[in-house]
Amino acid sequence: MKKLFVIFIVLISFFVSSNYFAQGKIMQGMYKLGGNITFSTSSNETDLYDESRTSIYFSPSLAYLITDNLEIGGTIGFSYYETKEEVKATQYYDAHTSKYYGRNYFIGPTLRYYFVAGKIFPFVGVGFSYTTNKLSGENKSESRMFNATIGAEIFLSSEVAVEPFIRYYITNYGNGNYNTIGAGVGINYFIVR
């Protein structure tokens, strides 16, 4: 968590101190076409096993500003993850380690609010996704994913912005929740209509 926060602050500092800023505006009636890449790690510890997961997400998005700083939109995406599970010895099981991978495809709505802070636009956002999961072998499942995001739009021109962010995910697989935190970066193109 500390590493992700430090990376986020370094990215913001780099863009804030650069001379490549252009004054962009986020206003009602604009469309935003974008996408982002997120890297995350998570762990889950129980009395029976310890599990760690590394994931990478790619998600293009489309959004519309319904007021000057409020955006609604949608996203589709793909993620790939690898999981390592260490089962603890009990009276029923021998201790063992297993690894598996999975691919997720997701779609869902997003909501974001922007704050004005000079040349950057910090934001908070939430999203919900319906997800289909393809695990190692022939296993398939479905899940629901909620996320909360903080970040900033940093305009490189009057239409193009880079978006460093930190995102917290809660994924429900039906048999429990996975809590994940990730850091990512996106690029967005704002279209004035």
C-alpha positions in Angstrom: 0.0 0.0 0.0 2.8 2.4 0.9 4.6 1.7 -2.4 1.4 2.3 -4.4 0.9 5.7 -2.6 4.5 6.7 -3.2 4.3 5.8 -6.9 1.0 7.8 -7.2 2.6 10.9 -5.5 5.7 10.7 -7.7 3.6 10.5 -10.9 1.5 13.6 -9.8 4.7 15.5 -8.8 6.3 14.8 -12.2 3.3 16.0 -14.1 2.7 19.0 -11.9 6.4 20.2 -12.2 6.6 19.6 -15.9 6.4 22.4 -18.5 4.1 20.3 -20.8 0.9 21.4 -19.1 -1.9 22.9 -21.2 -5.0 24.3 -19.7 -7.9 21.9 -20.1 -11.4 22.2 -18.9 -13.9 19.6 -17.8 -17.4 21.0 -18.5 -20.9 19.9 -19.2 -21.6 18.3 -22.6 -18.1 16.9 -23.1 -17.5 13.3 -24.0 -14.5 11.4 -22.7 -13.0 8.5 -24.6 -10.2 6.8 -22.7 -8.6 3.8 -21.3 -6.4 2.7 -18.5 -4.0 0.0 -17.3 -3.9 -1.1 -13.7 -1.5 -3.3 -11.8 -2.6 -4.8 -8.5 -1.7 -7.3 -5.9 -3.8 -8.9 -3.2 -3.6 -11.4 -0.5 -6.1 -13.5 1.5 -5.2 -15.3 4.7 -7.5 -17.8 6.4 -7.1 -20.6 8.9 -6.9 -23.1 6.1 -4.8 -21.4 3.4 -2.9 -18.3 2.4 -3.4 -16.9 -1.1 -1.7 -14.1 -3.1 -2.7 -12.7 -6.4 -1.1 -10.5 -9.0 -3.3 -8.9 -11.7 -3.2 -6.6 -14.6 -6.3 -4.8 -16.0 -6.9 -3.1 -19.3 -10.2 -1.2 -19.6 -11.3 1.2 -22.4 -14.1 3.6 -21.4 -16.6 6.2 -22.6 -18.2 8.9 -20.5 -20.3 12.0 -20.7 -20.2 15.1 -18.4 -23.8 15.7 -17.2 -22.7 18.8 -15.3 -19.4 20.8 -15.2 -17.7 18.3 -12.9 -19.9 15.2 -12.8 -19.4 12.4 -15.2 -21.3 9.2 -16.0 -20.0 6.5 -18.2 -19.3 2.9 -18.8 -16.3 0.6 -19.2 -15.5 -2.8 -20.7 -12.4 -4.6 -19.9 -10.1 -7.5 -19.6 -7.8 -8.7 -16.7 -5.3 -11.4 -16.3 -4.2 -12.8 -12.9 -2.0 -15.4 -11.4 -2.7 -16.8 -8.0 -0.5 -18.8 -5.6 -2.3 -20.8 -2.9 -0.6 -22.3 0.1 -2.9 -24.8 1.9 -2.0 -25.4 5.5 -1.7 -28.9 7.0 -4.8 -30.0 8.9 -6.1 -33.4 10.0 -7.8 -33.6 6.6 -5.2 -32.1 4.3 -1.5 -32.3 3.8 0.2 -28.9 3.3 0.7 -28.1 -0.4 1.1 -25.2 -2.8 -0.7 -24.6 -6.0 -0.7 -22.0 -8.7 -3.3 -21.1 -11.3 -4.3 -18.3 -13.6 -7.5 -16.7 -14.7 -8.9 -14.2 -17.3 -11.8 -11.9 -16.5 -14.0 -9.9 -18.9 -16.1 -7.2 -17.4 -18.6 -4.5 -18.2 -20.3 -1.9 -16.1 -21.2 1.7 -15.3 -19.0 4.4 -13.7 -19.6 7.7 -11.9 -16.9 10.3 -11.3 -16.7 13.8 -9.7 -13.9 16.3 -10.5 -12.5 19.0 -8.3 -10.8 22.0 -9.8 -7.2 22.6 -8.6 -5.5 24.9 -11.1 -4.2 22.9 -14.1 -5.0 19.5 -12.7 -8.4 18.0 -11.9 -8.4 15.6 -8.9 -11.3 13.2 -8.9 -13.1 10.6 -6.9 -15.1 7.9 -8.7 -17.0 4.6 -8.2 -17.8 1.8 -10.6 -19.6 -1.5 -10.7 -18.9 -4.4 -13.0 -20.4 -7.7 -13.9 -17.6 -10.1 -14.5 -17.1 -13.5 -16.2 -14.1 -15.5 -15.1 -12.2 -18.2 -17.0 -9.9 -20.0 -14.6 -7.2 -22.6 -15.3 -8.6 -25.6 -17.1 -12.3 -25.5 -17.9 -13.5 -23.7 -14.8 -15.8 -20.7 -15.3 -17.5 -18.4 -12.9 -19.2 -15.0 -12.5 -18.7 -12.3 -10.1 -19.6 -8.7 -9.2 -16.9 -6.1 -8.7 -17.3 -2.7 -7.0 -14.4 -0.2 -7.1 -13.6 3.2 -5.7 -10.9 5.4 -7.3 -9.0 8.5 -6.5 -6.7 10.2 -9.0 -6.3 13.3 -11.2 -6.7 14.3 -14.8 -3.5 16.1 -15.9 -4.0 17.9 -19.2 -1.2 17.6 -21.8 -3.2 19.6 -24.3 -6.6 21.2 -24.3 -8.2 17.8 -25.2 -5.7 15.1 -23.9 -5.1 14.2 -20.3 -3.1 11.6 -18.5 -4.7 10.0 -15.4 -2.6 8.5 -12.6 -4.9 6.8 -10.0 -5.2 4.4 -7.1 -8.2 2.0 -7.2 -9.7 -0.2 -4.5 -11.7 -3.2 -5.6 -14.1 -5.4 -3.8 -14.9 -8.5 -5.9 -17.7 -10.9 -4.8 -17.3 -14.5 -6.2 -20.3 -15.8 -4.3 -18.2 -17.6 -1.7 -16.6 -14.5 -0.3 -15.0 -11.2 -1.2 -11.6 -10.3 -2.5 -10.3 -6.9 -1.5 -7.6 -5.5 -3.9 -5.8 -2.2 -4.2 -4.1 -1.2 -7.4 -2.3 1.7 -9.0 -2.7 2.6 -12.7 -2.5 5.2 -15.4 -4.9 6.1 -18.1 -5.0 8.4 -21.0 -8.2 10.3 -22.0 -9.4 12.3 -24.9 -12.0 15.0 -24.1 -14.4 15.8 -27.0 -16.3 19.1 -27.0 -19.6 18.7 -28.7 
